[in-house]
Amino acid sequence: MLSTYRTNLVKKIQLNSNTYLYHFDLLEPKEITFKAGQYLMLKVPSKKGPVSRLYSIASPNSEKNSFELIIGIIPGGLASNYLFSLKENTEVIFQGPAGLFGLKENDRPKTFLVTGTGIAPVRSMINSEFRIKNSEFFLFWGMKNYKDAYLLDELKNYELRIANFKFKICLSREQNRNMIPEIDKKYFLFGHVDQCMEKQLTNYELRITDYEFYLCGGRDIVESLKHHLLGKNIPQENIIFEKF
């Protein structure tokens, strides 16, 4: 049974032109328990009554009194209009947590293929789970342009302190690295996430069929990535994603 949470928006940070990080403190109940990878349902006020929208939790599950969401604003959308205009110190209602997306309890190497705000549950997993795992972790995060990139310093810090974590940001619409600072160029590749993943994993001794793949992003992109991996003879049970 889902719980209802009264929360207070205490911080709203713009990450790029249309993406925001929202930090909510819990009012009632005072604590939340969830598995990294799960989502909450935002109750959006409307003339016909509250409408639910699903958003993955982006913060670690060790934080019990608050949580964070990373949300892309879509002009004209009911929830987007509500969230865009939402002011700090406003009460917001959620239900949850829900969902089965999460890391499997094994030592298989794990590869995350995500696009856009699909980074949210992966960010939660990194902060919640990586400290207690022995697996290798690879993150390939797809964006269109370099100007869209965010959380880079955070990811660089993860790579420094987590020995078995590597990441690449995959830019699908850039042609050169001239705009990227020299110190950061090694973190960026050109192409879609599946192309970048295949190029990088060939540098390792393991076969692509040895990995587990965690997919998160738009419905059509996740479906496309799933079929691509199945075509590479990846077993269905090693392709994990959330069905929104």
C-alpha positions in Angstrom: 0.0 0.0 0.0 1.3 3.4 -1.0 2.0 6.1 1.6 1.0 9.7 1.3 3.7 12.3 2.0 3.2 16.0 2.8 6.4 17.8 1.8 7.9 21.3 1.6 9.9 22.4 -1.4 13.0 23.9 0.2 15.3 24.2 -2.8 14.9 24.4 -6.6 18.1 24.5 -8.7 18.2 25.0 -12.5 20.6 22.4 -14.0 20.3 23.4 -17.7 17.8 25.2 -19.9 14.9 23.0 -19.1 16.0 20.7 -16.2 15.7 21.4 -12.5 16.6 19.7 -9.2 13.9 19.8 -6.6 14.7 19.2 -2.9 11.8 18.4 -0.7 11.8 18.1 3.1 9.2 15.7 4.7 6.5 17.3 6.8 4.2 14.2 7.5 5.3 11.5 7.9 8.8 12.7 8.9 10.7 9.8 7.3 10.6 7.9 4.0 12.0 4.4 3.3 12.7 3.4 -0.3 14.9 1.3 -2.5 17.3 3.2 -4.8 15.7 3.2 -8.2 12.1 3.6 -7.1 9.8 6.5 -7.9 7.2 8.8 -6.3 3.9 10.0 -7.6 3.5 13.8 -7.6 -0.1 14.8 -7.0 -0.6 17.7 -9.4 -3.6 20.0 -8.7 -6.1 20.4 -11.5 -9.7 21.5 -12.0 -10.8 17.9 -12.1 -8.9 17.0 -9.0 -5.3 15.8 -8.3 -3.5 14.1 -11.3 -0.5 11.8 -10.7 2.8 12.1 -12.4 5.7 9.7 -11.8 9.3 10.8 -10.9 12.3 8.7 -9.9 13.9 9.6 -6.7 17.4 11.1 -7.3 18.8 11.1 -3.8 20.3 8.3 -1.7 18.1 6.1 0.4 20.2 6.9 3.5 18.4 10.3 3.5 15.2 9.6 5.5 13.9 13.1 6.1 14.1 14.5 2.6 14.4 13.5 -1.1 15.4 15.0 -4.4 13.9 14.8 -7.9 15.5 15.7 -11.3 12.8 16.9 -13.6 12.7 18.0 -17.2 10.2 20.8 -17.9 8.1 20.3 -21.0 6.4 23.5 -22.1 2.6 23.2 -21.9 2.5 20.1 -19.8 0.2 20.0 -16.8 2.8 18.8 -14.4 5.6 20.9 -16.0 3.5 24.1 -15.7 2.9 23.3 -12.0 6.5 22.5 -11.3 7.9 25.4 -13.2 5.8 27.9 -11.3 6.3 26.1 -7.9 7.9 28.4 -5.4 10.2 27.4 -2.5 8.4 26.9 0.9 5.4 25.5 -0.9 3.6 22.3 0.4 3.5 19.5 -2.2 1.8 16.1 -1.9 3.4 12.8 -3.1 2.5 9.1 -2.9 4.8 6.1 -3.0 7.4 4.9 -3.1 6.8 2.4 -5.9 8.6 0.5 -8.7 10.9 -2.5 -9.2 13.8 -0.8 -10.8 17.0 -1.4 -8.8 20.4 -3.1 -8.7 20.5 -6.9 -8.6 22.3 -8.4 -5.7 25.2 -10.0 -7.5 28.8 -9.3 -8.6 28.1 -9.1 -12.4 29.6 -5.9 -14.0 26.8 -3.4 -14.5 26.3 -0.9 -17.3 23.8 2.0 -17.1 22.5 3.3 -20.4 20.5 6.4 -19.7 19.3 9.6 -21.4 18.3 13.0 -20.1 16.6 12.9 -16.7 17.0 9.1 -16.7 20.1 9.9 -14.6 17.8 10.4 -11.6 17.5 6.8 -10.3 21.1 6.1 -11.3 22.2 9.0 -9.1 20.3 7.4 -6.3 21.8 4.0 -6.9 25.3 5.4 -7.0 25.0 7.2 -3.7 23.0 4.4 -2.1 24.5 1.1 -3.4 28.0 1.5 -4.8 29.7 1.5 -1.4 28.5 -2.1 -0.7 29.0 -3.6 -4.1 32.1 -5.3 -5.6 30.9 -5.1 -9.3 32.3 -2.8 -11.9 30.0 0.0 -12.9 29.9 1.8 -16.3 27.6 4.8 -16.9 26.8 6.0 -20.4 24.6 9.1 -20.3 23.1 10.4 -23.5 22.5 14.1 -24.2 22.2 16.1 -27.4 24.6 19.0 -26.8 27.5 19.9 -24.5 25.5 22.8 -23.1 22.9 20.3 -21.9 25.4 18.6 -19.5 25.0 18.9 -15.8 26.2 17.0 -12.7 29.6 16.7 -14.3 31.6 17.7 -11.1 29.4 15.2 -9.1 30.2 12.4 -11.5 33.9 13.2 -11.5 33.9 13.0 -7.8 32.2 9.6 -7.9 34.9 8.4 -10.2 37.6 9.6 -7.9 36.2 8.0 -4.8 34.7 4.8 -6.2 37.4 2.7 -7.7 35.1 0.5 -9.8 33.0 3.3 -11.3 33.6 4.9 -14.8 31.4 7.2 -16.8 31.0 8.8 -20.2 28.6 11.5 -21.4 27.5 10.8 -24.9 26.7 13.8 -27.1 24.6 12.9 -30.1 24.6 16.3 -31.9 28.1 17.6 -31.4 30.8 17.4 -34.1 33.9 18.5 -32.1 35.2 19.1 -28.6 36.3 22.7 -29.0 33.8 24.0 -26.5 34.8 21.5 -23.8 37.6 22.4 -21.4 40.7 20.3 -22.0 40.5 18.8 -18.5 37.0 17.5 -19.2 37.3 16.2 -22.7 38.1 12.6 -21.6 34.6 12.4 -20.1 32.7 13.0 -23.4 32.1 10.9 -26.4 30.2 11.6 -29.7 27.2 9.4 -30.6 24.3 7.7 -29.0 24.6 5.8 -25.8 24.6 2.4 -27.5 27.3 3.4 -29.9 29.5 4.8 -27.1 28.9 1.8 -24.9 30.0 -0.7 -27.6 33.2 1.3 -28.4 34.2 1.5 -24.7 33.4 -2.0 -23.6 35.6 -3.4 -26.3 38.5 -2.1 -24.3 37.8 -4.5 -21.5 38.4 -8.3 -21.4 34.8 -9.2 -20.6 32.3 -10.0 -23.4 29.2 -7.8 -23.8 27.1 -10.7 -22.8 28.8 -10.8 -19.4 27.2 -7.5 -18.3 23.9 -6.5 -16.8 22.3 -3.5 -18.4 20.1 -0.9 -16.7 18.1 1.3 -19.0 16.4 4.6 -18.1 15.0 7.4 -20.2 12.1 8.1 -22.5 9.8 5.1 -23.3 10.8 4.9 -27.0 14.5 5.2 -26.2 14.3 2.4 -23.6 12.4 0.2 -26.0 15.0 0.8 -28.7 17.9 0.1 -26.4 16.3 -3.1 -25.2 15.8 -4.4 -28.7 19.4 -3.4 -29.6 20.7 -5.4 -26.6 18.6 -8.4 -27.4 20.0 -8.3 -30.9 23.5 -8.6 -29.2 22.4 -11.8 -27.5 22.1 -10.2 -24.1 19.7 -12.4 -22.0 16.4 -10.8 -21.2 17.0 -11.2 -17.5 20.1 -9.1 -17.8 18.2 -6.1 -19.2 16.6 -4.2 -16.4 14.3 -1.1 -16.8 11.3 0.5 -15.3 7.9 0.3 -17.1 6.2 3.6 -16.5 
